Amino acid sequence: TPGHAAWAAIVGAAYALRRFGRGRTAARNVAAALALAAALHALFNLFAPQATWAAFGVMALSVGAAWGIAVRLAGQKRG
């Protein structure tokens, strides 16, 4: 469950930036965010059946990526 929230947050942040932000690369950012979320999800699914520490590492990486994106977006100037 935390993984799905983190992966959705990554894509959601890109969509929000596209909707409310400025810039010509917004569509590319959404595509990159979707690719990142899909790659992290696939990597987690690769390790999840074995319940290894690698699966927990991917989860930590996913949550860290979502947190980093949120912090970066919060620091951007608006308007």
C-alpha positions as CSV (number, residue, x, y, z in Angstrom):
1,T,0.0,0.0,0.0
2,P,2.7,2.6,0.7
3,G,4.2,1.9,-2.6
4,H,1.0,2.6,-4.5
5,A,0.7,5.9,-2.6
6,A,4.3,6.9,-3.4
7,W,4.0,5.9,-7.1
8,A,0.7,7.8,-7.4
9,A,2.3,10.8,-5.7
10,I,5.1,10.9,-8.2
11,V,2.7,10.9,-11.2
12,G,0.3,13.2,-9.4
13,A,3.0,15.8,-8.7
14,A,3.9,15.8,-12.4
15,Y,0.3,16.3,-13.4
16,A,-0.1,19.1,-10.9
17,L,3.0,20.8,-12.2
18,R,1.6,20.5,-15.8
19,R,-1.8,21.9,-14.8
20,F,-0.6,24.7,-12.5
21,G,3.0,25.3,-13.5
22,R,4.6,26.9,-16.5
23,G,7.0,25.6,-19.1
24,R,7.1,23.8,-22.3
25,T,8.4,20.5,-20.9
26,A,5.3,19.8,-18.9
27,A,4.1,16.9,-21.0
28,R,7.6,15.4,-21.0
29,N,7.7,15.6,-17.2
30,V,4.4,13.7,-16.9
31,A,5.8,11.0,-19.2
32,A,9.0,10.8,-17.3
33,A,7.1,10.6,-13.9
34,L,4.9,7.9,-15.3
35,A,7.9,6.0,-16.5
36,L,9.7,6.4,-13.2
37,A,6.6,5.2,-11.2
38,A,6.2,2.2,-13.5
39,A,9.8,1.3,-13.3
40,L,9.8,1.5,-9.5
41,H,6.6,-0.6,-9.3
42,A,8.1,-3.2,-11.7
43,L,11.3,-3.3,-9.7
44,F,9.3,-3.8,-6.5
45,N,7.2,-6.5,-8.1
46,L,10.4,-8.3,-9.2
47,F,11.6,-8.6,-5.6
48,A,8.3,-8.8,-3.7
49,P,7.6,-12.5,-4.1
50,Q,10.8,-13.4,-2.4
51,A,10.1,-10.9,0.4
52,T,13.7,-9.8,0.3
53,W,15.4,-6.7,1.7
54,A,15.7,-5.6,-1.9
55,A,11.9,-5.2,-2.0
56,F,12.0,-3.0,1.1
57,G,14.8,-1.0,-0.4
58,V,12.8,-0.3,-3.5
59,M,9.9,0.8,-1.3
60,A,12.2,3.1,0.6
61,L,13.5,4.5,-2.8
62,S,10.0,5.0,-4.0
63,V,8.9,6.9,-0.8
64,G,12.2,8.9,-1.0
65,A,11.6,9.8,-4.6
66,A,8.0,11.0,-3.8
67,W,9.3,13.0,-0.8
68,G,12.0,14.6,-2.9
69,I,9.6,15.6,-5.6
70,A,7.2,17.1,-3.1
71,V,10.0,19.1,-1.4
72,R,11.2,20.3,-4.8
73,L,7.8,21.4,-5.9
74,A,7.1,23.1,-2.6
75,G,10.2,25.2,-3.1
76,Q,9.3,26.5,-6.5
77,K,8.2,30.0,-7.1
78,R,4.6,30.4,-8.1
79,G,3.0,32.9,-10.5
